[in-house]
Amino acid sequence: MHDRFSAVLALLLLSSVPTFAGEPVAAPEKERWSSFLPLWGEEARERGHDLPLPFGLGANFMNIWQDYNIKSVQFTPLVPVPFPIDGVEVSTAEGKGYSIDGRLDFWLLPFLNLYGVVGYTEGESRANATIPGLGNLQFPFQLNYEGVTYGGGATLAYGTKHFFASLDYNYTETDLDIADSRITAHVFTPRVGWHGQVGKLKGAAWLGAMYQGIAQEFRGTLNVSVPGVPGPIPVSYAVDEEPTNPWNMVMGLEWQINRHLHFVIEGGVIGREQILSSLTFRFESWSCRV
């Protein structure tokens, strides 16, 4: 999820990491308009690089768990209340969520992959709110949300015979079902790893770090239950959140099932917990013929 909400990752699909397995590369078909991709591909092949197929269509699933700092909060009661609730303070929020999305990518250059993503995000944020001046009266504050996520990004990659390094950046927005609420995410991920073949298995393994610059803006109304007050109180709220720990460590594996199918699983620890799985179908070109 782009709990990111969603990176995820927006997230952030690793099937673009080059895994050169040493298979022969099919000659491009001249009648296909896209046969020239990637640019400079022939030069790279002549130097001995076995490039991945230029186009990819993938499906991705991501779960994420992380805490958020409350940058600002405002509660306004929509009915008369027997006490002021100005200056409400909210604790660090616990967030969790998931996202399901699809991705279309292509290698513009042998070292540059561009992609777009669209999907669905769902999550929740839980915190405790405190009303100063009333003996620090506390009440739970929980937001449940869902929405459509869309965005895109780019991956720079370099590979040698058995090792690679990559830098990935993507930007996503999630339009939530809560009034004027939304989530924006800038995600930056450097990775280094090994690629090759062990027995009959082809694939890659890597370590890296992920930065998520997330802004969660929640605007809406809800009913809150305050201890000692009969019935829930309808309030409007404006809450802005950001990750407590924007950085975490990631590690992942790719299984190149064959030249067309790539399966990826990646986990994140230390500061934020996440798990990403991805299945991508790679293909060579689109025909310009109907």
N, C-alpha and C positions, 0 to 999 in steps of 0.2 A: 504494500500500500504506500501511498505517498504520505505516510503518517507524518510522513514527509511533509505530509501523509501522502504517500506514494509514491519514494521514490520510488519511487521509485523507482521511480526508476525507474522512478523512475527513472523508471527507472531506469533505463540503464541496463540494457540488455547486452549480455556479453557474447552473444553469438557473432558479434562483429570482430572479436579477437581473432587474428589470423592463425590458423593451424595448418601449416604446410606439411602435408603428409607424404609427399613424394609421388603422388599419382600423376599419370600423364594428363595433360590439359587438352581438352578437345579443341580442335581448330574452330575459330569463329565462323559463323555462316554469314556470307556477304549480304544476303537478302534481308537480314535483320538489322533494323536501325540502331540497336543497342550493342552491336558486336564490337564497337570500338571501346567499350568500358571494360576495365578501368583505363583511363588515359595513361599512356606510357606502359601499358601492361605487357606489350610484346618485348619491350626493352628489359623489363624485369624478368620475364621468362627466359630470355636469352642469357641472363646472368645466373640462371639456375634456380630462381624462385618459383615455387609451385603455388600460385595464387589461388585463394578461395574463389568460388563462383561469384560473379559480381552482384547478383540480386538476392535478397533474403526476405522471406515472409514468415513472421514468427508469432507465437502466442506465449504469454508470460503471466506468471502468477507470483505475487509477492506478499509476504506477511511481515509486519514490522511492529516493534515495541520500543517506545522511548518516552522520556520525560520532557516536559515543556515548561519554560519559564513564562510567567504572565507579565507581558510588557505593560499592559494597561487594561483596566477593567472599569466598567460603569454599569450600575444597576439602577433602574428607574421603576418604582412601583406603578402599576396601572390602576390601582384602587387605593383608597385611603388606608393608611396603616397607623397603628398606635405609637410608632416609634420611627425615628429617622433611620434610613439605611444608606446614608451618604458615606463615602469613604470605605466601602466594602473592600476587604483584602482577600485575595485568593491565593491558596498555596500552589506549590509546583504541581502541575497537572500530569497525571499518568495517561499516556495515550497508547492506543493499539488500533490496528486496522489492517486491511488487505486491499489489493488492487488486482484486477484482471485486465490485461490490455493486449492489443495487437501492435505489431511494428512492421514497417516496410523500410528496408534499407538498401543502399547500393554503394559500391566502391567507386568513387569518382576517380581516385588515384590509387596506386598500389598501397599507399600508406594513409589514405583518407577515406573514411566511411561516413556517409550522411544518412540520417534516418528520421522518421516521423512516428509518433505513437498516438494512439487513441484508446481509451478504455473506461473502466468503471472503478470507482473508489468508494469504500465504505469504512467507517471508523467511529471511535468514541474517545472522548476526553473526560477524565474524572478528576475533580479537585474538591477541596473543602474551602468554603467561603466563611469569613469572619466579619461580624458587624462590630466595629469599635464602639465603645460607649455603652454597650449593653452587657457588660461582663464578658466581653469577647465571645458573644454568642456565635456558635458555628452552625452551618447547615451544608449539606452536600450539594455540589454543583456538577451536573453531568450533561454533556452534549453528545448526541448521536447524530451522525450525518452521513450523507452519501452524495455522489455526483459524478459528472462526466469529466474525465481527465484527458488533456490533449497537449501536445508539444512536440519537440524535436531536439536533435543534438548532433554531435560530430565526434568521431573517434580518430585520433592519430595513433598509428601503430608502426612498430619497426620489428622485424623478425630476422634472426640468423638461422643457422642450421637447426638448433634445438632450443633457442631462447627468444623471448620477445619482451617488449615493453610497450605500454599503451597509455594514452591520456584520453579520458572521455569527459565530455561536458554535455549536459542536457538541461533544458528549461521546460517546465510543465506548469500548467494551470489547471485547477479543479474548480468547476462551478458547482457549489453545494446547493442542496435543497433547502437550506436555512436562509430565508430572506436574501440579504445582500452579502452573504458569506462566500468566501473563496479561500483557496490555498494556492500559493505560488512557491515554486521550488527551483533553486539553482543547485545542480548536483555536479560535483567534480570528482573524478576517480582516477588516480594513477595506479597502474598495476605492472608487475614484473612476473615472469613465469617461464615455464618449460613447455615445449610442445614436441610431439614425436609419436613413436609407436612402441608399445610394450607387448610382445607377442602379436596377437591379432587385433589388439585394441589400439586405436588411434585417438589422440586427443591432446589435452593440455591441462596444466595445473598452475595456479598462480596465488600470489599474495598481493595485497594492496591496501589502500586507505580510501575512505569515502568521506567527502565533505557535503553536507546538506544544508544549504542556506534556505530555510523554510520560513515563510510568513503565513500564519494562520489567522485569518480575520473572520470572527464570528459575530454576526448581527442578527438579532431575532427576538422572539418572546418565548417565555416558558413559565411554568408554575413551579415555585419553590416552596418547600415545607420547612418552616422555621419552628424549632422546638418552643413550646409554650404558646404558640399562636394557632388558633383553630382554623383548619382548612388551609389549602395551598394559596400562596400569594402570586398572582400573575405579575410578571415584571418584564420589561424590555431590557436587553443587555447588549453591551459592546465589549468584546474581549479580543485582545491581540496576544498571540503566543509565538514563541520561537523555541527551537530545540535547546535543551540544557547542555547537551554535548553534540555540537555539530559534526565532529569527527568520530569515526570508528574504524576498526580494522576489518578487512574483508579477505576471504579465502574461497577459492572456487575450483571446480573441475568441469572440463568439457569432454564429452564423448562424441567423437565423430563417427556416427553409426555407419554412414557411407558418405560419398561425395556430396550428397544433397541434404541429408538429415543430420543436424547437430543438436545435441541435448546438453544443457548447462544447468548446474546447480551451484549457488554461491551463498555463503553464510556471512553474517556480520556479527562481531562481538566487540566488547570493550567500549562502553559509552552508549551503544545502541545495539539492539538485537534485531536481526532481520534474516529472512530466508527467501531466496529467489530461485525459481525454476523456470526454464525456458526451452521451448522446442522450436527450431527454425528450419524451414525448407529453403535451401539455396538453389538458384537456377541461373542459367547463363544469359538468356535474352528474351525479349518480347518480339514477336513478329510484327512487322508493319502491315502485314496482309490481313484482311478480314476473313 
